[in-house]
Amino acid sequence: MPELEIIGGPQSNFVWVTRIVCAEKGIPHKSVAVMPHTPDVDAIHPLGKIPAMRHGDVQLCESRAICLYIDRTFDGPSLIPSEPRQAAETEQWCSLICTGIDPYSFRPYAGGYFFPQTADGSPNRAQIDPAIPKLEQHVALLDRAVAGGYLAAGRFTLADAYAIPILYYLRMLPESGAMLARTKSLGGYLTKQLERPSVRDTIPPPLPGVTDKIKQPAAAVA
């Protein structure tokens, strides 16, 4: 069987999702650690975004499509339930994270720390501060959702794989770290999931010059 390649910097939360899925399925894969808009990415993704995937003559872009392909192609536990209601609940949370939480609170907030684009490299408060109220809403939403232990189906699903990388990075940062510490369920949920082998074994290295400047959470250090 041809080698599965996951293309994109492993620090990307969406790249990390695909690698968690590979680990859950027990699939070895090659990680091609390149940034967006580089030749390996542009050859597959029409918008130059990561992740991209290559598996023999199959080439795919967008994490949701890649995860579906991996889940359906390879043996091992499925991260997308077969029961209709549970499948729909899983897809619901994947959508909420990808189209709501990531672009409207996580990305502007975390980007203001990790990629500040300020003259001295200091946190971009003009980007961070407006995102905090929406982030508080989203953290509270997730806190309620994981009260039963998982986001959907009463077990680890693709929805959890999407949530964990975002929460991992949020715990590194001051305001969001304090939010997580105050939650009833979400902080404990994250700590538990960081001990899951598929998550623990795919935690990305710090991005040189960026995430190595932010204190790593103790539970996330191997």
C-alpha positions as CSV (number, residue, x, y, z in Angstrom):
1,M,0.0,0.0,0.0
2,P,1.3,3.5,-0.8
3,E,2.6,5.7,2.0
4,L,0.1,8.2,3.4
5,E,1.5,11.7,3.5
6,I,0.1,14.5,5.7
7,I,1.3,17.8,4.2
8,G,1.6,20.9,6.4
9,G,3.3,22.3,9.4
10,P,2.4,20.0,12.4
11,Q,1.8,23.1,14.6
12,S,-1.4,23.9,12.6
13,N,-4.5,22.8,14.6
14,F,-6.1,21.5,11.4
15,V,-2.9,19.5,10.5
16,W,-2.8,18.1,14.0
17,V,-6.4,16.9,13.7
18,T,-5.5,14.7,10.8
19,R,-2.5,13.3,12.6
20,I,-4.7,12.4,15.6
21,V,-7.0,10.6,13.3
22,C,-4.1,8.6,11.8
23,A,-2.9,7.7,15.3
24,E,-6.4,6.6,16.4
25,K,-6.6,4.3,13.4
26,G,-3.0,3.1,14.0
27,I,-1.9,4.3,10.6
28,P,1.8,5.2,10.0
29,H,2.2,8.3,7.9
30,K,4.8,10.7,6.6
31,S,4.6,14.2,8.0
32,V,5.7,16.8,5.3
33,A,6.3,19.9,7.5
34,V,5.8,22.8,5.1
35,M,4.0,26.1,5.4
36,P,0.9,27.3,3.4
37,H,1.5,28.5,-0.1
38,T,4.6,26.4,-0.7
39,P,4.9,24.1,-3.7
40,D,3.9,20.9,-2.0
41,V,0.7,22.5,-0.7
42,D,-0.1,24.5,-3.8
43,A,0.1,21.4,-5.9
44,I,-2.9,20.0,-4.1
45,H,-4.9,22.8,-2.4
46,P,-6.3,25.4,-4.8
47,L,-6.1,28.1,-2.1
48,G,-2.7,27.1,-0.8
49,K,-3.9,26.1,2.7
50,I,-2.9,23.3,5.0
51,P,-3.3,20.4,5.5
52,A,-3.1,18.6,2.2
53,M,-2.8,14.8,1.8
54,R,-1.3,12.4,-0.7
55,H,-1.9,8.7,-0.7
56,G,-0.7,7.1,-3.9
57,D,-2.8,8.7,-6.7
58,V,-5.3,10.2,-4.2
59,Q,-4.7,13.8,-3.4
60,L,-7.0,15.8,-1.1
61,C,-7.1,19.1,0.7
62,E,-9.2,20.4,3.6
63,S,-8.9,18.6,7.0
64,R,-12.6,17.4,7.0
65,A,-12.2,15.7,3.7
66,I,-8.9,14.2,4.7
67,C,-10.2,12.8,7.9
68,L,-13.2,11.3,6.2
69,Y,-11.0,9.6,3.7
70,I,-8.7,8.2,6.4
71,D,-11.6,7.0,8.5
72,R,-13.3,5.2,5.6
73,T,-10.2,3.9,3.9
74,F,-8.3,2.2,6.7
75,D,-9.2,-0.4,9.3
76,G,-9.4,0.5,13.0
77,P,-11.9,2.3,15.2
78,S,-14.1,4.8,13.3
79,L,-14.1,8.4,14.6
80,I,-17.4,9.0,12.8
81,P,-20.3,7.0,14.3
82,S,-22.4,4.9,12.0
83,E,-25.6,5.6,14.0
84,P,-27.4,8.5,12.3
85,R,-28.0,10.7,15.3
86,Q,-24.5,10.2,16.7
87,A,-23.0,10.9,13.3
88,A,-25.0,14.1,13.0
89,E,-24.0,15.3,16.5
90,T,-20.4,14.6,15.6
91,E,-20.7,16.5,12.4
92,Q,-22.5,19.3,14.2
93,W,-19.6,19.9,16.5
94,C,-17.0,19.6,13.8
95,S,-18.9,22.3,12.0
96,L,-19.3,24.6,15.0
97,I,-15.5,24.4,15.7
98,C,-14.4,24.8,12.1
99,T,-16.9,27.6,11.0
100,G,-17.6,29.3,14.3
101,I,-15.0,28.8,17.1
102,D,-11.9,28.7,15.0
103,P,-12.4,31.7,12.8
104,Y,-14.3,34.0,15.1
105,S,-12.5,33.7,18.4
106,F,-9.5,31.2,18.5
107,R,-7.8,32.4,15.3
108,P,-7.8,36.1,15.9
109,Y,-7.0,35.7,19.6
110,A,-4.2,33.2,19.3
111,G,-2.9,34.8,16.2
112,G,-2.4,38.0,18.1
113,Y,0.1,36.2,20.3
114,F,1.7,33.7,18.0
115,F,1.8,35.9,14.8
116,P,1.5,39.4,16.2
117,Q,2.9,41.4,13.3
118,T,3.8,44.2,15.6
119,A,6.9,46.2,15.2
120,D,8.6,44.7,18.3
121,G,7.0,41.3,18.2
122,S,4.9,42.0,21.3
123,P,1.3,40.7,21.5
124,N,-1.1,42.5,19.2
125,R,-3.6,43.8,21.7
126,A,-5.7,45.4,18.9
127,Q,-6.3,41.9,17.6
128,I,-6.4,40.1,20.9
129,D,-8.7,42.2,23.0
130,P,-11.8,42.3,20.7
131,A,-11.7,38.5,20.4
132,I,-11.9,37.9,24.2
133,P,-15.6,38.4,24.7
134,K,-16.5,35.9,21.9
135,L,-13.8,33.5,23.1
136,E,-15.4,33.6,26.6
137,Q,-18.7,32.6,25.0
138,H,-17.1,29.8,23.1
139,V,-15.2,28.4,26.1
140,A,-18.5,28.4,28.1
141,L,-20.2,26.6,25.2
142,L,-17.6,23.9,25.1
143,D,-17.5,23.6,28.9
144,R,-21.2,22.7,28.9
145,A,-20.9,20.4,25.9
146,V,-18.1,18.2,27.5
147,A,-19.9,17.8,30.9
148,G,-20.6,14.2,29.9
149,G,-16.9,13.5,29.0
150,Y,-17.0,14.0,25.2
151,L,-18.5,16.3,22.7
152,A,-20.7,13.7,20.9
153,A,-21.8,10.0,21.0
154,G,-20.5,9.4,24.5
155,R,-17.1,8.5,23.2
156,F,-14.0,10.0,21.5
157,T,-15.0,11.1,18.0
158,L,-13.7,13.4,15.2
159,A,-15.4,16.3,17.1
160,D,-13.0,15.8,20.0
161,A,-10.0,15.6,17.6
162,Y,-11.0,19.0,16.3
163,A,-11.4,20.5,19.8
164,I,-8.3,19.4,21.5
165,P,-5.6,21.2,19.4
166,I,-7.5,24.5,19.9
167,L,-7.8,24.0,23.6
168,Y,-4.1,23.0,23.9
169,Y,-3.1,26.3,22.4
170,L,-5.6,28.3,24.4
171,R,-4.2,26.8,27.7
172,M,-0.8,28.4,26.8
173,L,-2.1,31.9,26.7
174,P,-2.9,34.2,29.6
175,E,-6.6,35.2,29.3
176,S,-7.7,31.9,27.7
177,G,-5.6,29.9,30.1
178,A,-7.4,31.6,33.0
179,M,-10.8,30.9,31.3
180,L,-10.0,27.2,31.1
181,A,-8.9,27.1,34.7
182,R,-12.2,28.5,35.8
183,T,-14.3,26.0,33.8
184,K,-16.3,23.3,35.5
185,S,-15.5,20.5,33.0
186,L,-13.4,21.8,30.1
187,G,-10.0,22.0,31.9
188,G,-10.3,18.5,33.2
189,Y,-11.5,17.3,29.8
190,L,-8.4,18.7,28.2
191,T,-6.0,17.2,30.7
192,K,-7.6,13.8,30.2
193,Q,-7.4,14.0,26.4
194,L,-3.8,15.1,26.5
195,E,-3.0,11.8,28.1
196,R,-4.7,9.9,25.3
197,P,-2.0,8.1,23.2
198,S,-3.2,9.5,19.9
199,V,-3.0,13.0,21.2
200,R,0.0,12.7,23.4
201,D,2.1,11.1,20.6
202,T,1.2,13.7,18.0
203,I,1.7,16.9,20.1
204,P,3.7,19.1,17.7
205,P,7.0,20.6,18.5
206,P,7.1,24.4,19.2
207,L,7.1,26.5,16.0
208,P,10.6,28.0,15.9
209,G,10.5,31.6,17.0
210,V,6.8,31.5,17.9
211,T,5.4,28.8,20.2
212,D,8.7,28.3,21.9
213,K,8.2,31.8,23.4
214,I,5.0,30.7,25.1
215,K,5.2,28.6,28.2
216,Q,4.2,25.0,27.4
217,P,1.4,23.6,29.7
218,A,3.0,21.1,32.1
219,A,0.5,18.3,31.2
220,A,1.4,18.7,27.5
221,V,5.1,18.1,28.0
222,A,6.2,14.6,27.2
